[in-house]
Every structure is written in structure tokens, then in C-alpha cells.
Amino acid sequence: MNTAMSKEELEKILDQAVQDVTECTAGVRLHQENQSPGEDLCTVQITFDRGFRTSLTLCADRELLYRMASISFHEESVSPEDLEEFSKEYFNVLCGRIAAAMFKATQVPAHFAPPVFYHGRYEPEGQEIQFMLTYSDEYSKGAQFIHHVPCSGPNENISDED
């Protein structure tokens, strides 16, 4: 039998994954803070296409993502193409960690589409924000990790699709 997860449990799973994966893959420590990211943003987004009817979005200061990519690649400078590739791979690892933790908690196997990278802020169509976790690094560069659910309809976010 599938079990539902409370919003608080999900927030805890997402927060732990964001902090662990960011520190392990990019050597950057994020802490939750109410400060929103600046104006020069990039967004990486995935949609669960099996298991859950939700999507996850990371909207971050471009400078933060460049710093993370630079540390990860051990390079002084990073091209825009490298930034995009790093961002998608980082988000893929992060979402994989989240899918595994969600399976452990709910026994619902989930699958998500490959991450998509956008310059600027991106909001998925037909989805609304259920909650947002806001982070900052030691240089006050920020990121928002957003959990989206389908607009309107019942609050049932587990699908029967295999």
C-alpha cells in the first residue's frame, strides 16, 4: 500500500538532499534564509513523469551556479555551455537523491524526465507552488528550490502510471 507523505516530511527530505548534494558535488554550503536570489538567474527544472504528479525547480543566482561549476570542474573559469551541463547534471543527481528518499518513505517508485535548463526564471505551466525553500551561500548568493503541484483539482499527487 502506498503511503502519503506530509508536506513537512517532504520539505525535510528536499532540504537534506539540497544541502548534502550541493556540498558533496560542488563544495558549497547552503543555509536556509529568507533572502530571495537576485535578478541574474538560471533555472533547472524536472517533472516527475511516473510515480508523482509534481515537478521540482531550482532557480539560482547565475554567479552561485558558476561558482559551483568552477569548484566541481576544478577550473578558474567556466563557459556558458559548461554552466548549463553542470547545472543539469547537478540537478539530476539531486533529484535522483530525492526520488530515492521519497521511495524509501512512500514505497512509490518515481521517474523524472531529464533536467531542462533555462536562462532567467522559469515557472512550469499547469503547476503551482506548493512550497519553496530559500537558500544562501556564504557570499549571499541565493537559490530557491521549489516544489510544484498541478493547478486545481484534488490534492492527490501520486499517479497510477507505471
DSSP file with accessible surface (Angstrom, degrees, kcal/mol):
  #  RESIDUE AA STRUCTURE BP1 BP2  ACC     N-H-->O    O-->H-N    N-H-->O    O-->H-N    TCO  KAPPA ALPHA  PHI   PSI    X-CA   Y-CA   Z-CA
    1    1 A M              0   0  215      0, 0.0     2,-0.2     0, 0.0     0, 0.0   0.000 360.0 360.0 360.0 134.1    0.0    0.0    0.0
    2    2 A N        -     0   0   85    105,-0.0     2,-0.4   156,-0.0   105,-0.2  -0.550 360.0-150.2 -77.7 142.6    1.3    3.4   -0.9
    3    3 A T        -     0   0   69    103,-1.3   105,-0.1    -2,-0.2     2,-0.1  -0.913  10.9-125.7-115.8 142.7    1.6    5.9    1.9
    4    4 A A        -     0   0   87     -2,-0.4     2,-0.4   154,-0.0     0, 0.0  -0.430  20.1-135.6 -79.1 160.4    1.2    9.7    1.6
    5    5 A M        -     0   0   41     -2,-0.1   101,-0.0     4,-0.0     2,-0.0  -0.948  16.9-120.9-119.6 136.4    3.9   12.0    2.8
    6    6 A S     >  -     0   0   48     -2,-0.4     4,-2.4     1,-0.1     5,-0.2  -0.338  24.8-115.0 -71.2 157.6    3.2   15.1    4.8
    7    7 A K  H  > S+     0   0   87      1,-0.2     4,-2.8     2,-0.2     5,-0.2   0.897 118.0  53.3 -58.0 -40.3    4.4   18.5    3.4
    8    8 A E  H  > S+     0   0  131      2,-0.2     4,-2.1     1,-0.2    -1,-0.2   0.902 108.5  48.6 -64.7 -41.5    6.7   18.8    6.4
    9    9 A E  H  > S+     0   0  107      2,-0.2     4,-2.2     1,-0.2    -1,-0.2   0.918 112.9  48.3 -63.9 -42.3    8.3   15.4    5.7
   10   10 A L  H  X S+     0   0   15     -4,-2.4     4,-2.8     2,-0.2     5,-0.2   0.923 109.5  52.2 -64.6 -43.9    8.8   16.3    2.1
   11   11 A E  H  X S+     0   0   55     -4,-2.8     4,-2.8     1,-0.2     5,-0.2   0.913 109.7  50.2 -57.2 -42.0   10.3   19.6    3.0
   12   12 A K  H  X S+     0   0  155     -4,-2.1     4,-2.5     2,-0.2     5,-0.2   0.918 111.1  48.0 -64.5 -43.7   12.8   17.8    5.3
   13   13 A I  H  X S+     0   0   32     -4,-2.2     4,-2.3     2,-0.2    -2,-0.2   0.939 114.6  45.9 -61.4 -47.0   13.7   15.3    2.5
   14   14 A L  H  X S+     0   0    0     -4,-2.8     4,-2.8     2,-0.2     5,-0.2   0.929 113.2  49.1 -63.8 -45.2   14.2   18.1    0.0
   15   15 A D  H  X S+     0   0   31     -4,-2.8     4,-2.5    -5,-0.2     5,-0.2   0.936 112.1  47.8 -60.9 -47.2   16.2   20.3    2.3
   16   16 A Q  H  X S+     0   0  100     -4,-2.5     4,-2.7    -5,-0.2     5,-0.3   0.923 113.5  48.2 -61.8 -42.8   18.5   17.5    3.4
   17   17 A A  H  X S+     0   0    4     -4,-2.3     4,-2.8    -5,-0.2     5,-0.4   0.931 111.0  50.1 -64.3 -45.7   19.1   16.5   -0.3
   18   18 A V  H  X S+     0   0    1     -4,-2.8     4,-2.1     1,-0.2     5,-0.3   0.947 115.3  42.9 -58.5 -48.9   19.8   20.1   -1.4
   19   19 A Q  H  X S+     0   0   60     -4,-2.5     4,-2.0    -5,-0.2     5,-0.2   0.936 118.3  43.9 -66.5 -44.6   22.3   20.7    1.4
   20   20 A D  H  X S+     0   0   54     -4,-2.7     4,-2.7    -5,-0.2     5,-0.2   0.947 116.9  43.6 -65.9 -50.3   24.1   17.3    1.1
   21   21 A V  H  X S+     0   0    1     -4,-2.8     4,-2.9    -5,-0.3     5,-0.4   0.901 113.3  52.0 -66.0 -38.7   24.3   17.1   -2.7
   22   22 A T  H  X S+     0   0    0     -4,-2.1     4,-1.9    -5,-0.4     6,-1.3   0.936 114.1  42.7 -64.5 -43.1   25.4   20.8   -3.0
   23   23 A E  H  X S+     0   0   83     -4,-2.0     4,-1.3    -5,-0.3    -2,-0.2   0.925 118.5  44.8 -69.7 -41.6   28.2   20.3   -0.5
   24   24 A C  H  < S+     0   0  103     -4,-2.7    -2,-0.2    -5,-0.2    -1,-0.2   0.903 123.4  32.2 -70.2 -42.6   29.3   16.9   -2.0
   25   25 A T  H  < S+     0   0   45     -4,-2.9    -3,-0.2    -5,-0.2    -2,-0.2   0.795 137.1  18.4 -88.0 -28.6   29.2   17.8   -5.7
   26   26 A A  H  < S-     0   0    0     -4,-1.9    -3,-0.2    -5,-0.4    -2,-0.2   0.412  90.5-124.3-126.1  -0.5   30.2   21.5   -5.6
   27   27 A G     <  +     0   0   48     -4,-1.3     2,-0.5    -5,-0.4    -4,-0.2   0.741  67.5 131.0  64.3  22.7   31.8   22.1   -2.2
   28   28 A V        -     0   0    0     -6,-1.3     2,-0.6    -9,-0.1    -1,-0.2  -0.926  49.3-146.1-113.4 131.7   29.3   24.9   -1.4
   29   29 A R        -     0   0  164     -2,-0.5   109,-0.4    -3,-0.1     2,-0.3  -0.853  16.6-167.2 -97.7 123.6   27.5   25.0    1.9
   30   30 A L        -     0   0   10     -2,-0.6     2,-0.3   -11,-0.2   107,-0.2  -0.837   2.7-167.2-105.7 147.4   24.0   26.4    1.6
   31   31 A H  E     -A  136   0A  84    105,-2.1   105,-2.1    -2,-0.3     2,-0.2  -0.979  31.8-100.5-131.8 148.3   21.9   27.5    4.5
   32   32 A Q  E     +A  135   0A  98     -2,-0.3     2,-0.3   103,-0.2   103,-0.3  -0.450  52.6 158.8 -68.1 136.4   18.2   28.3    4.6
   33   33 A E        -     0   0   66    101,-2.5   101,-0.1    -2,-0.2    -2,-0.0  -0.981  48.3-125.6-154.5 155.4   17.5   32.0    4.5
   34   34 A N  S    S+     0   0  161     -2,-0.3     2,-0.4     2,-0.1   101,-0.1   0.508  74.5 112.4 -84.6  -4.7   14.6   34.3    3.6
   35   35 A Q        -     0   0   80     99,-0.1   108,-0.2     1,-0.1    -2,-0.1  -0.558  63.5-137.1 -73.7 126.1   16.6   36.3    1.1
   36   36 A S        -     0   0   70     -2,-0.4   106,-0.1     1,-0.1    -2,-0.1  -0.437  27.0 -95.4 -78.1 155.8   15.5   35.8   -2.5
   37   37 A P        -     0   0   12      0, 0.0    -1,-0.1     0, 0.0   106,-0.1  -0.177  45.5-107.3 -61.8 166.6   18.0   35.4   -5.3
   38   38 A G        -     0   0   36      2,-0.2     3,-0.0   104,-0.2   103,-0.0   0.312  38.6 -83.2 -77.3-149.4   19.0   38.4   -7.3
   39   39 A E  S    S+     0   0  189      1,-0.1     2,-1.2     2,-0.0    -1,-0.0   0.749 108.0  75.8 -95.3 -28.8   18.0   39.4  -10.9
   40   40 A D  S    S+     0   0   95     80,-0.1    22,-2.9    79,-0.0    23,-0.4  -0.702  74.0 161.5 -90.7  92.4   20.6   37.4  -12.9
   41   41 A L  E     -B   61   0A  11     -2,-1.2    79,-2.9    20,-0.2     2,-0.3  -0.749  34.2-162.8-118.5 158.8   19.1   33.9  -12.6
   42   42 A C  E     -BC  60 119A   0     18,-2.3    18,-2.7    -2,-0.3     2,-0.4  -0.955  15.3-153.6-130.9 152.3   19.2   30.5  -14.1
   43   43 A T  E     -BC  59 118A   0     75,-2.7    75,-3.0    -2,-0.3     2,-0.4  -0.981   9.0-168.9-129.7 139.6   16.6   27.8  -13.6
   44   44 A V  E     -BC  58 117A   1     14,-2.4    14,-3.0    -2,-0.4     2,-0.3  -0.993  18.8-178.2-124.2 135.6   16.8   24.0  -13.8
   45   45 A Q  E     -BC  57 116A   9     71,-2.2    71,-2.3    -2,-0.4     2,-0.3  -0.980  14.6-176.1-140.3 143.8   13.6   22.0  -13.8
   46   46 A I  E     -B   56   0A   1     10,-2.5    10,-1.9    -2,-0.3     2,-0.4  -0.961  12.1-151.3-131.8 155.9   12.3   18.4  -13.8
   47   47 A T  E     -B   55   0A  56     -2,-0.3    66,-2.5     8,-0.2     2,-0.5  -0.993  21.8-125.5-124.1 132.4    8.9   16.9  -14.0
   48   48 A F  E     -F  112   0B   8      6,-2.6    64,-0.3    -2,-0.4     3,-0.1  -0.681  25.9-177.5 -73.2 122.0    8.1   13.5  -12.5
   49   49 A D  E     +     0   0B  73     62,-1.8     2,-0.3    -2,-0.5    63,-0.2   0.424  69.3  29.5-103.4   1.3    6.6   11.6  -15.3
   50   50 A R  E    S+F  111   0B  97     61,-1.6    61,-2.5     2,-0.2     2,-0.5  -0.948 118.8  14.8-156.8 136.2    5.8    8.5  -13.2
   51   51 A G  S    S+     0   0    3    110,-0.5   108,-0.9    -2,-0.3     2,-0.3  -0.294 119.2  38.2 100.5 -49.8    5.1    8.0   -9.6
   52   52 A F  B     -G  158   0C  15     -2,-0.5     2,-0.6    59,-0.3   106,-0.3  -0.974  66.1-139.4-134.9 149.6    4.2   11.6   -8.6
   53   53 A R  S    S+     0   0   96    104,-2.4     2,-0.3    -2,-0.3   105,-0.1  -0.456  72.5  96.9-102.0  57.2    2.4   14.4  -10.4
   54   54 A T        -     0   0    3     -2,-0.6    -6,-2.6    95,-0.2     2,-0.3  -0.827  55.9-147.2-134.7 172.9    4.8   17.1   -9.3
   55   55 A S  E     -BD  47 148A   0     93,-1.8    93,-2.9    -2,-0.3     2,-0.4  -0.968   8.0-142.2-141.6 159.8    7.9   19.0  -10.5
   56   56 A L  E     -BD  46 147A   1    -10,-1.9   -10,-2.5    -2,-0.3     2,-0.4  -0.971  15.6-171.9-124.4 139.5   10.9   20.4   -8.9
   57   57 A T  E     -BD  45 146A   0     89,-2.2    89,-3.3    -2,-0.4     2,-0.5  -0.996  11.9-162.0-134.6 134.6   12.6   23.7   -9.9
   58   58 A L  E     -BD  44 145A   7    -14,-3.0   -14,-2.4    -2,-0.4     2,-0.5  -0.981   9.9-176.6-114.6 117.9   15.9   25.2   -8.8
   59   59 A C  E     +BD  43 144A   1     85,-2.7    85,-2.9    -2,-0.5     2,-0.3  -0.975  19.3 166.5-113.8 117.2   16.1   28.9   -9.5
   60   60 A A  E     -BD  42 143A   1    -18,-2.7   -18,-2.3    -2,-0.5    83,-0.2  -0.933  44.1 -90.4-136.7 155.0   19.5   30.3   -8.6
   61   61 A D  E  >  -B   41   0A  13     81,-2.8     4,-2.0    -2,-0.3     3,-0.4  -0.422  36.8-131.8 -58.3 131.8   21.8   33.3   -8.9
   62   62 A R  H  > S+     0   0   45    -22,-2.9     4,-2.8     1,-0.2     5,-0.2   0.896 107.2  57.4 -55.7 -39.1   23.9   32.7  -12.0
   63   63 A E  H  > S+     0   0  118    -23,-0.4     4,-2.3     1,-0.2    -1,-0.2   0.882 104.7  51.1 -62.5 -37.2   27.0   33.6  -10.0
   64   64 A L  H  > S+     0   0    2     -3,-0.4     4,-2.6     2,-0.2    -1,-0.2   0.941 111.5  46.9 -64.9 -46.1   26.3   30.9   -7.5
   65   65 A L  H  X S+     0   0    1     -4,-2.0     4,-2.7     2,-0.2    -2,-0.2   0.901 111.2  51.8 -64.4 -39.1   25.9   28.3  -10.2
   66   66 A Y  H  X S+     0   0   66     -4,-2.8     4,-2.8     2,-0.2    -1,-0.2   0.927 110.8  48.5 -61.7 -42.5   29.2   29.5  -11.9
   67   67 A R  H  X S+     0   0   53     -4,-2.3     4,-2.4    -5,-0.2     5,-0.2   0.929 111.9  48.5 -63.3 -44.5   31.0   29.1   -8.6
   68   68 A M  H  X S+     0   0    3     -4,-2.6     4,-2.6     1,-0.2    -2,-0.2   0.928 113.8  46.8 -61.6 -43.5   29.6   25.6   -8.0
   69   69 A A  H  X S+     0   0    0     -4,-2.7     4,-3.0     2,-0.2     6,-0.2   0.918 111.0  52.1 -65.2 -42.5   30.6   24.6  -11.5
   70   70 A S  H  X>S+     0   0   29     -4,-2.8     5,-1.9    -5,-0.2     4,-0.8   0.920 112.8  44.3 -60.6 -44.2   34.0   26.1  -11.2
   71   71 A I  H ><5S+     0   0   66     -4,-2.4     3,-0.6     3,-0.2    -1,-0.2   0.937 115.1  48.7 -65.7 -45.7   34.6   24.2   -7.9
   72   72 A S  H 3<5S+     0   0   40     -4,-2.6    -2,-0.2     1,-0.2    -1,-0.2   0.899 118.0  39.4 -62.8 -41.5   33.2   21.0   -9.4
   73   73 A F  H 3<5S-     0   0   75     -4,-3.0    -1,-0.2    -5,-0.2    -2,-0.2   0.495 103.5-128.9 -85.7  -7.4   35.3   21.2  -12.6
   74   74 A H  T <<5 +     0   0  168     -4,-0.8     2,-0.4    -3,-0.6    -3,-0.2   0.904  65.4 133.4  56.6  42.5   38.4   22.5  -10.7
   75   75 A E      < -     0   0  116     -5,-1.9    -1,-0.2    -6,-0.2    -2,-0.2  -0.957  61.5-139.9-125.2 144.0   38.6   25.3  -13.3
   76   76 A E  S    S+     0   0  186     -2,-0.4     2,-0.3     1,-0.1    -1,-0.1   0.909  91.7  24.0 -67.1 -43.3   39.1   29.0  -12.8
   77   77 A S        -     0   0   98     -7,-0.1     2,-0.4    -8,-0.1    -1,-0.1  -0.926  69.3-155.5-126.9 153.8   36.5   30.0  -15.4
   78   78 A V        -     0   0   16     -2,-0.3    -8,-0.1    -3,-0.1    -9,-0.0  -0.984  16.9-128.0-130.1 133.8   33.5   28.1  -16.8
   79   79 A S     >  -     0   0   40     -2,-0.4     4,-2.6     1,-0.1     5,-0.2  -0.355  29.5-109.7 -74.6 160.8   31.9   28.6  -20.2
   80   80 A P  H  > S+     0   0   70      0, 0.0     4,-2.2     0, 0.0     5,-0.1   0.876 121.8  52.7 -58.0 -35.3   28.1   29.1  -20.5
   81   81 A E  H  > S+     0   0  129      2,-0.2     4,-2.5     1,-0.2     5,-0.2   0.908 109.2  48.3 -67.0 -41.7   27.9   25.7  -22.1
   82   82 A D  H  > S+     0   0   73      2,-0.2     4,-3.0     1,-0.2     5,-0.2   0.882 109.0  54.4 -64.7 -37.5   29.7   24.1  -19.1
   83   83 A L  H  X S+     0   0    0     -4,-2.6     4,-2.7     2,-0.2    -2,-0.2   0.936 110.1  46.4 -60.6 -45.8   27.5   26.0  -16.7
   84   84 A E  H  X S+     0   0   61     -4,-2.2     4,-2.4     2,-0.2     5,-0.2   0.938 114.4  46.7 -63.1 -46.4   24.4   24.5  -18.4
   85   85 A E  H  X S+     0   0  108     -4,-2.5     4,-2.4     1,-0.2     5,-0.2   0.918 114.1  47.9 -63.3 -44.0   25.8   21.0  -18.4
   86   86 A F  H  X S+     0   0    9     -4,-3.0     4,-3.2     2,-0.2     5,-0.3   0.941 111.2  51.1 -60.0 -47.8   27.0   21.3  -14.8
   87   87 A S  H  X S+     0   0    0     -4,-2.7     4,-2.3    -5,-0.2    -2,-0.2   0.908 112.3  45.7 -59.6 -42.8   23.6   22.6  -13.7
   88   88 A K  H  X S+     0   0   52     -4,-2.4     4,-2.2     2,-0.2    -1,-0.2   0.918 115.6  45.8 -68.0 -42.6   21.7   19.8  -15.4
   89   89 A E  H  X S+     0   0  111     -4,-2.4     4,-2.4    -5,-0.2    -2,-0.2   0.923 113.1  50.0 -67.8 -42.7   24.0   17.1  -14.1
   90   90 A Y  H  X S+     0   0    7     -4,-3.2     4,-2.6    -5,-0.2    -2,-0.2   0.943 113.5  46.2 -57.2 -47.0   23.9   18.6  -10.5
   91   91 A F  H  X S+     0   0    0     -4,-2.3     4,-3.0    -5,-0.3     5,-0.2   0.869 109.1  55.3 -68.4 -34.4   20.1   18.7  -10.6
   92   92 A N  H  X S+     0   0   60     -4,-2.2     4,-2.2     2,-0.2    -1,-0.2   0.933 110.9  44.6 -61.9 -46.1   19.9   15.2  -12.0
   93   93 A V  H  X S+     0   0   59     -4,-2.4     4,-2.3     2,-0.2    -2,-0.2   0.934 114.3  50.3 -63.1 -45.3   21.9   13.9   -9.0
   94   94 A L  H  X S+     0   0    0     -4,-2.6     4,-2.1     1,-0.2    -2,-0.2   0.942 112.5  45.4 -59.6 -46.9   19.9   16.0   -6.6
   95   95 A C  H  X S+     0   0    0     -4,-3.0     4,-3.0     1,-0.2    -1,-0.2   0.848 109.5  55.8 -70.5 -31.1   16.6   14.8   -8.0
   96   96 A G  H  X S+     0   0   32     -4,-2.2     4,-2.3    -5,-0.2    -1,-0.2   0.923 108.0  48.7 -63.1 -42.8   17.8   11.2   -8.0
   97   97 A R  H  X S+     0   0  108     -4,-2.3     4,-2.2     2,-0.2    -2,-0.2   0.914 113.0  48.1 -61.9 -41.3   18.6   11.5   -4.3
   98   98 A I  H  X S+     0   0    0     -4,-2.1     4,-2.8     2,-0.2     5,-0.2   0.933 109.7  51.1 -67.0 -44.6   15.1   12.9   -3.7
   99   99 A A  H  X S+     0   0   13     -4,-3.0     4,-2.3     1,-0.2    -1,-0.2   0.907 111.2  49.4 -60.2 -40.2   13.4   10.2   -5.7
  100  100 A A  H  X S+     0   0   61     -4,-2.3     4,-2.3     2,-0.2    -1,-0.2   0.923 112.5  46.7 -65.3 -43.1   15.3    7.6   -3.7
  101  101 A A  H  X S+     0   0   34     -4,-2.2     4,-1.9     1,-0.2    -2,-0.2   0.891 112.1  50.7 -67.0 -37.4   14.3    9.2   -0.4
  102  102 A M  H  X S+     0   0    8     -4,-2.8     4,-2.4     2,-0.2     6,-0.4   0.893 109.5  50.9 -67.6 -37.7   10.7    9.6   -1.5
  103  103 A F  H  X S+     0   0   86     -4,-2.3     4,-3.2    -5,-0.2    -2,-0.2   0.934 108.5  51.7 -63.5 -44.1   10.6    5.9   -2.4
  104  104 A K  H  < S+     0   0  173     -4,-2.3    -1,-0.2     1,-0.2    -2,-0.2   0.893 116.6  40.6 -58.9 -38.1   12.0    4.9    1.0
  105  105 A A  H  < S+     0   0   51     -4,-1.9    -1,-0.2    -5,-0.1    -2,-0.2   0.808 133.6  18.2 -81.5 -30.7    9.3    7.0    2.7
  106  106 A T  H  < S-     0   0    1     -4,-2.4  -103,-1.3     2,-0.2    -3,-0.2   0.560  86.1-129.8-118.9 -15.8    6.3    6.1    0.5
  107  107 A Q     <  +     0   0  105     -4,-3.2    -4,-0.2    -5,-0.3    -3,-0.1   0.704  65.4 134.0  64.2  21.0    7.2    2.9   -1.5
  108  108 A V        -     0   0    4     -6,-0.4     2,-0.3  -105,-0.1    -1,-0.2  -0.905  54.2-138.2-100.7 114.3    6.1    4.8   -4.6
  109  109 A P        -     0   0   83      0, 0.0     2,-0.3     0, 0.0    -9,-0.1  -0.565  26.2-166.1 -72.1 133.8    8.7    4.3   -7.5
  110  110 A A        -     0   0   27     -2,-0.3     2,-0.4   -59,-0.1   -59,-0.2  -0.890  14.8-170.4-122.9 152.5    9.2    7.6   -9.3
  111  111 A H  E     -F   50   0B  81    -61,-2.5   -62,-1.8    -2,-0.3   -61,-1.6  -0.996   8.1-162.0-138.8 140.8   10.8    8.6  -12.5
  112  112 A F  E     -F   48   0B  27     -2,-0.4   -64,-0.2   -64,-0.3   -57,-0.0  -0.929  22.4-111.7-126.4 152.1   11.5   12.0  -13.8
  113  113 A A        -     0   0   30    -66,-2.5   -66,-0.1    -2,-0.3     3,-0.1  -0.304  54.6 -77.5 -69.4 160.1   12.3   13.5  -17.2
  114  114 A P        -     0   0  100      0, 0.0    -1,-0.2     0, 0.0   -67,-0.1  -0.265  60.5 -92.8 -58.1 147.0   15.8   14.8  -17.9
  115  115 A P        -     0   0   17      0, 0.0     2,-0.4     0, 0.0   -69,-0.2  -0.290  36.7-147.7 -61.7 146.6   16.5   18.2  -16.3
  116  116 A V  E     -C   45   0A  62    -71,-2.3   -71,-2.2    -3,-0.1     2,-0.4  -0.957   7.3-144.8-118.8 136.0   15.9   21.3  -18.5
  117  117 A F  E     -C   44   0A  20     -2,-0.4     2,-0.4   -73,-0.2   -73,-0.2  -0.830  17.4-177.8-104.0 138.0   18.0   24.4  -18.2
  118  118 A Y  E     -C   43   0A  67    -75,-3.0   -75,-2.7    -2,-0.4     2,-0.5  -0.988  27.3-128.2-133.1 143.4   16.6   28.0  -18.7
  119  119 A H  E    S+C   42   0A 115     -2,-0.4   -77,-0.2   -77,-0.2     2,-0.1  -0.772  85.0   5.0 -84.3 132.0   18.2   31.4  -18.6
  120  120 A G  S    S-     0   0   25    -79,-2.9     2,-0.4    -2,-0.5    -2,-0.2  -0.406 115.8 -31.4  89.3-168.0   16.2   33.5  -16.2
  121  121 A R        -     0   0  111     -2,-0.1     2,-0.4   -79,-0.1    -2,-0.1  -0.711  58.4-167.8 -90.8 136.9   13.3   32.4  -14.0
  122  122 A Y        -     0   0   63     -2,-0.4   -78,-0.1    -4,-0.1    -4,-0.1  -0.989   8.9-169.4-127.6 134.4   11.0   29.6  -15.3
  123  123 A E        -     0   0   81     -2,-0.4     2,-0.1   -80,-0.0   -78,-0.0  -0.989  28.9-121.3-120.4 122.3    7.7   28.5  -13.9
  124  124 A P    >   -     0   0   10      0, 0.0     3,-1.1     0, 0.0     2,-0.1  -0.402  30.7-112.5 -65.7 139.3    6.2   25.2  -15.3
  125  125 A E  T 3  S+     0   0  182      1,-0.2     3,-0.1    -2,-0.1    26,-0.0  -0.410  97.5  19.3 -70.2 145.4    2.8   25.6  -17.0
  126  126 A G  T 3  S+     0   0   53      1,-0.2    25,-2.1    -2,-0.1     2,-0.3   0.599 107.1 101.2  73.6  10.5   -0.2   23.9  -15.3
  127  127 A Q  E <   - E   0 150A  39     -3,-1.1     2,-0.3    23,-0.3    -1,-0.2  -0.921  52.1-161.2-126.1 151.3    1.7   23.8  -11.9
  128  128 A E  E     - E   0 149A  97     21,-3.2    21,-2.7    -2,-0.3     2,-0.4  -0.929  33.7 -94.5-128.8 156.6    1.5   25.9   -8.8
  129  129 A I  E     + E   0 148A  70     -2,-0.3    19,-0.2    19,-0.2     3,-0.1  -0.542  32.1 178.7 -72.1 123.8    4.0   26.3   -6.0
  130  130 A Q  E    S-     0   0A  55     17,-3.1     2,-0.3     1,-0.4    -1,-0.2   0.845  72.5 -23.8 -86.0 -45.6    3.2   24.1   -3.0
  131  131 A F  E     - E   0 147A  12     16,-1.3    16,-2.5     2,-0.0    -1,-0.4  -0.980  57.0-145.6-160.0 163.8    6.3   25.3   -1.1
  132  132 A M  E     - E   0 146A  69     -2,-0.3     2,-0.5    14,-0.2    14,-0.2  -0.999   4.0-153.7-136.4 134.6    9.6   26.9   -1.6
  133  133 A L  E     - E   0 145A   7     12,-2.9    12,-3.1    -2,-0.4     2,-0.4  -0.946  17.1-155.4-106.8 128.7   12.9   26.5    0.2
  134  134 A T  E     - E   0 144A  22     -2,-0.5  -101,-2.5    10,-0.2     2,-0.3  -0.904  14.1-176.8-112.2 133.1   15.2   29.6    0.0
  135  135 A Y  E     -AE  32 143A   0      8,-3.3     8,-2.0    -2,-0.4     2,-0.3  -0.860  12.6-167.4-126.8 160.4   19.0   29.3    0.4
  136  136 A S  E     -AE  31 142A   1   -105,-2.1  -105,-2.1    -2,-0.3     6,-0.2  -0.983  13.2-142.1-142.4 149.3   22.0   31.5    0.5
  137  137 A D    >   -     0   0    2      4,-2.0     3,-1.8    -2,-0.3  -107,-0.1  -0.396  45.2 -85.3 -98.5-174.2   25.7   30.7    0.4
  138  138 A E  T 3  S+     0   0  107   -109,-0.4  -108,-0.1     1,-0.3    -1,-0.0   0.651 129.5  54.7 -70.1 -11.2   28.5   32.5    2.4
  139  139 A Y  T 3  S-     0   0  145      2,-0.1    -1,-0.3   -75,-0.0     3,-0.1   0.162 119.1-108.7-103.1  14.7   28.7   35.2   -0.3
  140  140 A S  S <  S+     0   0   66     -3,-1.8     2,-0.4     1,-0.2    -2,-0.1   0.749  71.1 144.8  63.2  27.3   24.9   36.0    0.0
  141  141 A K        -     0   0   63   -104,-0.1    -4,-2.0   -78,-0.1    -1,-0.2  -0.812  36.4-149.3 -91.6 137.5   24.2   34.4   -3.4
  142  142 A G  E     - E   0 136A   1     -2,-0.4   -81,-2.8    -6,-0.2     2,-0.3  -0.608  23.6-172.8-117.4 167.6   20.8   32.7   -3.3
  143  143 A A  E     -DE  60 135A   3     -8,-2.0    -8,-3.3  -108,-0.2     2,-0.4  -0.984  12.9-148.5-150.0 149.3   18.8   29.9   -4.7
  144  144 A Q  E     -DE  59 134A  12    -85,-2.9   -85,-2.7    -2,-0.3     2,-0.6  -0.995   5.7-159.5-122.1 128.1   15.1   28.8   -4.4
  145  145 A F  E     -DE  58 133A   0    -12,-3.1   -12,-2.9    -2,-0.4     2,-0.4  -0.945  20.2-165.6-107.1 118.1   14.2   25.2   -4.5
  146  146 A I  E     -DE  57 132A   1    -89,-3.3   -89,-2.2    -2,-0.6     2,-0.6  -0.898  18.0-155.6-118.5 132.1   10.5   24.9   -5.5
  147  147 A H  E     -DE  56 131A   7    -16,-2.5   -17,-3.1    -2,-0.4   -16,-1.3  -0.922  20.7-164.9-103.1 119.1    8.1   22.0   -5.3
  148  148 A H  E     -DE  55 129A   0    -93,-2.9   -93,-1.8    -2,-0.6   -19,-0.2  -0.840   7.8-171.4-105.9 146.0    5.2   22.4   -7.8
  149  149 A V  E     - E   0 128A   9    -21,-2.7   -21,-3.2    -2,-0.4   -95,-0.2  -0.878  40.7 -79.1-126.2 160.6    2.0   20.5   -7.8
  150  150 A P  E     - E   0 127A  40      0, 0.0   -23,-0.3     0, 0.0     2,-0.1  -0.283  54.0-103.6 -59.4 144.2   -0.8   20.5  -10.5
  151  151 A C  S    S-     0   0   55    -25,-2.1    -3,-0.0    -3,-0.0   -26,-0.0  -0.440  78.7 -20.7 -67.5 141.7   -3.1   23.5  -10.5
  152  152 A S  S    S+     0   0   99     -2,-0.1   -24,-0.1     1,-0.1     0, 0.0   0.240  93.1  87.1  48.9-173.9   -6.5   22.9   -9.1
  153  153 A G  S    S-     0   0   62      2,-0.1    -1,-0.1     0, 0.0     0, 0.0  -0.146  89.8 -27.5  78.9-179.6   -8.1   19.5   -8.7
  154  154 A P        -     0   0  114      0, 0.0     2,-1.1     0, 0.0     0, 0.0  -0.265  61.7-113.7 -67.5 157.1   -7.7   17.1   -5.8
  155  155 A N  S    S+     0   0  127      2,-0.0     2,-0.7    -6,-0.0    -2,-0.1  -0.196  73.4 129.5 -85.6  44.6   -4.6   17.2   -3.7
  156  156 A E        +     0   0  104     -2,-1.1  -104,-0.0     1,-0.1     0, 0.0  -0.904  26.0 169.6-102.7 109.3   -3.6   13.8   -5.0
  157  157 A N        +     0   0   26     -2,-0.7  -104,-2.4  -105,-0.1     2,-0.5   0.179  48.3  91.4-111.1  16.2    0.0   13.9   -6.2
  158  158 A I  B     -G   52   0C  26   -106,-0.3  -106,-0.3  -105,-0.1     2,-0.2  -0.948  64.4-151.0-109.7 129.5    0.7   10.2   -6.7
  159  159 A S        -     0   0   10   -108,-0.9    -2,-0.1    -2,-0.5  -108,-0.0  -0.634  17.8-140.5 -98.1 160.8   -0.1    8.8  -10.1
  160  160 A D        +     0   0  141     -2,-0.2    -1,-0.1     2,-0.1     2,-0.1   0.416  67.1 116.1 -93.4  -3.0   -1.1    5.3  -11.1
  161  161 A E              0   0  122      1,-0.1  -110,-0.5  -112,-0.0    -2,-0.1  -0.395 360.0 360.0 -69.3 145.7    1.1    5.4  -14.2
  162  162 A D              0   0  164   -112,-0.1    -1,-0.1    -2,-0.1    -2,-0.1  -0.800 360.0 360.0-107.5 360.0    3.9    2.9  -14.4
